[in-house]
Amino acid sequence: MKKFVALLLVLFVCLPVVAACSTLQGDNDKGATISMYLTDFPQTLDPAAVQLQADTAMIFSLIYQPLTTIDEKGKVKPGLAYEWYSYYDNRDEEYKMYFKLNETMWSDGISVSADDVVYAWKRILSPDSESPYASLLFPIKNARQVKSGIMTSDDLGLVAEDDKLLSITFENDYDTGLFAEAVSCIALSPLREDIITRAIKNNTDNSREQDWDKNAAIMVCNGPFRVQGLEEGVKLSLERNQYYYRDDEEDKLDRSVIPFRLVCYYENEKIDKKDTAEATEQQFQADKFDAGKSFYLGSFDKTTFAKYASSVTTNKLLSTYTYYFNTKNDILKDAKVRQALSAALDRQAIVNAIGKNYIASTGFVPSGVFDTASGTDFRKAGGDIYSTTADTAKAASLLNEAGVKGGTLRLAYLVPVTKNVANGLTDTFGKISYELASQIAAESAKASWESLGFTIELVPVYAEEFQSTLSSGNFDIIGVDYAVNSTDAIAYLAPFATKYSGNKVSISLDAETYTPHYTGLSDEEYDTLLDEVIYLKDRTERATKLHAIETKLAELCPATAVFQYTTSYTYNEKILKKISSNYYGYNDFSDLRMADYIETNSRENEESLNEAKTRSTEDESEG
């Protein structure tokens, strides 16, 4: 009897939300619509793609759910999977792992199945895919050969045994606890093959607007929210996934997700055209917050961060802002030149100029990544590799050793909007501005590197051009959000090895083929070091080798981390309650409560109607 009661308690704790009674007020009440500034507008909602903006992960965590998660204390917890275990197959002499999946559904009411995980992971490992997360899956049997094109996805040690049981066969004996941590990465969330395949087939003119990851009408989600509205520069709206851990016929609507909608209206939707003052998006959103028209701020510029500094909550993100060096460039082909440029950066000055509690990088792998066990810190164990202040003497000495006295280099950085939207904002309003961390960093780097004798040309790259710029190698130096979001150091280091980049591969039937990292780095010693650790089970030995790999990466210096991202937020504590975060710094709004929401939403609807009438009258008078 005691065992039976204990089992019931375990099942009770594992449920995402257990609502003893509904929070809704009446049969027609769907819940609160909460106006909030989550993040800047996301340029892709494909979790496995190269991420242009580190804070997009904050949205991913609301609309996707991977197999596991990691709580605030660094412990692996159930996600989509409620149980996992290892198994040694004596007959085939193979090491296996099984994940048992919870019963939940996609936002269109179709059950989430093990096949959805299989599809998502095989998609990452496809030779046609470009995903930096491939190395997280390489412990799976034949994963590397599948990625190289020498084997097909049918050869991968990944099978849906049934609708709710996922089977993994490892290349050799592997730490299943480590793998359970690895699959908590949001990039490894399940995806729907039918949705993506159909969207690709129907998008005959290759329209950006019809990509499945940019169109709310196409996307389906397995997280607590679904994407209800997605229009760049106008609106991001997330609506309760009514099928998330809920029986549509038996359970209350808010059983697992309390709020109905989370809505962010961006500046050019609501801005007063007659107001000629220039303001950043963050300042516009802060004004709404102060006026009681928004209740949560999740993104700041330097001015607004300083304004709310005493009330913000800040969490680390496991992502960095990083410079990639094109190792094929005539000036940058010598590693000592790349080391010199890294040494000359004043990382702390860059962080201070940005002013948002970012952390100056002291190594390539950020703080918070696990070392020998969950909860241990790889960065603390490895010590400092970079100086946070400029070491111009070291930089000058390295350039002297390389025999390089200067030259012209192009430094590219992201403008996180499409060109059409940027031009539209300027033409229509004439006063939209951007305070970009990437631009602030670029201007500081330019000053540092020009003091060494280089001529630096700053090159802004719009969102729709950024991935092609990376893939083509059409840059000398480029700033990227290295949004790895993993607790495993190998995920940060492996992509620079030839076999582990995750980039697209031109298939050869005669031999394994690989595409190097965007930096063009190709180093046999580095590749060998990765080969030695990729399947290693012992975590202490593994950590020692990974520190050696990070040291080697700093020596080769195809890239250098500038700062580690954090996420900060403030909210109206009189209106909102129950915001929680996990180890990755992602906020959970499933249980978010809004005081007096019926009255507030009614007032907002009335104000919105009045604003629409006013704009219509002004447009008619102007016409």
WOBEL-V799058 format. One line per field, one symbol per residue. ss: DSSP state (H for helix, E for strand, L for the rest). phi: phi as a letter, one per 20 degrees, with the letter a starting at -180 (. if undefined). burial: I if it has 9 or more other ideal C-beta (glycine too) atoms within 8 Angstrom, else O. A space follows every 10 residues. Layout:
ss = ???
phi = ???
burial = ???
//
This chain:
ss = LHHHHHHHHH HHHHLLLLLL LLLLLLLLLL LLEEELELLL LLLLLLLLLL LLLHHHHHHH HHHLLLLEEE LLLLLEEELL EEEEEEEEEL LLLEEEEEEE ELLLELLLLL ELLHHHHHHH HHHHHLLLLL LLLHHHHLLE LLHHHHHHLL LLHHHLLEEE EELLEEEEEE LLLLLHHHHH HHLLLHHHLL LLHHHHHHHH HHLLLLLHHH LHHHLLLLLL LLLLEEEEEE ELLLEEEEEE LLLLLLLLLL LLLLLLLLLL EEEEELHHHH LLLLLLLLEE HHHHHHHHHH LLLLLEELLL LHHHHHHHLL LLEEEEEEEE EEEEELLLLL LLLLHHHHHH HHHHLLHHHH HHHHLLLLEE LLLLLLLLLL LLLLLLLHHH HHLLLLLLLL LHHHHHHHHH HHLLLLEEEE EEEEELLLHH HHHHHHHHHL LEELLLHHHH HHHHHHHHHH LLLEEEEEEE EEHHHHHHHH HHLLLLEEEE EELLLLLLLH HHHHHHLHHH LLLLLLLLLL LLLLLLLLLL LLLHHHHHHH HHHLLLLLHH HHHHHHHHHH HHHHHHLLEE EEEEEEEEEE ELLLLEELLE ELLLLLEELL LLEELLHHHH HHHHHHHHHH HHHHHHHHHH HHL
phi = .fffffffff fffffgbdef bfefdofeee ofddfbdfbf ffebdefeef efcfffgfeg fedccffccc fgenefcfcf edbbbebdef felcecbcde efebcffdne ffcffffgff ffffefgeec cfegffdfff gmffffffnf ceffeffbbe fbgccddcde fbfcffffff fgfffffeff ceffffffff ffefelfgfe fgeccffefc cdefcdeebb cgmdbccddg ffdflbefed efgdgdcffe cdcceegfed fefeeefebe gfffffffff emdbcbddbc dffffffdgf dfddcfdebc eceedffefg fefegfffff fffffeffff ffffmcmfdf fdafeffoff deafnedgff femeddeedf dfffffffff femddqqdce debedecfff fffffffedm bfccdeffff fffffgffff feoedddecf cfgfdfffff femebecbec eeeflcedff feefgeegec fnffcefcfe bfcbdffgfn fbcfffgfgf gfdfdfefff fffgffffff fffffflfbb fdbefcccbc bfffddcmdc cdffneeddf dfdcflffff ffffffffff ffffffffff fff
burial = OOOOOOOOOO OOOOOOIOIO OOIIOOOOOO IIIIIIIIIO IIIIIOIIIO IIIIIIIIII IIIIIIIIII IOOIOIOIII IOOIOOOOIO OOOIIIIIII IIOIIIIOOO OIIIIIIIII IIIIIIIOII IIIIIIIIII IIIIIIIIII IOOOOIIIOI OOIIIIIIII IOOIOIOIII IIIIIIIIII IIIOIIOOIO OOIOOOOOOI IIIIIIOOII IIIIIIIOII OIIOIIIIII IIIIIIOOOO IOIIIIIIIO IIIIOIIIIO IOOOOOOOII IIIIIIIIIO OOOIIIIIII IIIIIOOIOO OIOOIIIIII IIIIIIIOIO IIOOOIIIII IIIIIIIIII IOIIOIOIII IIIIIIIIII IOOIOIIIII IIOOIIIOOI IIOIIIOIIO OIOIOOIOII IIIIIIIIIO IIOIIIOOIO IIOIIIIIII IIIIIIOIII OIOIOIOIII IIIOIIIOII IOIOIIIIII IIIIIIIIII IIIIIIIIII IIIIIOOIOO OIIIOIIIII IOOOOIIOII IOIIIIIOIO OIIOIIIIII IIIIOIIIII IIIIIIIIII IIOOIIOOIO IIIIIIIIII IIIIOOIOOI IOOIOOIOOO IOOOOOOOOO OOO
//
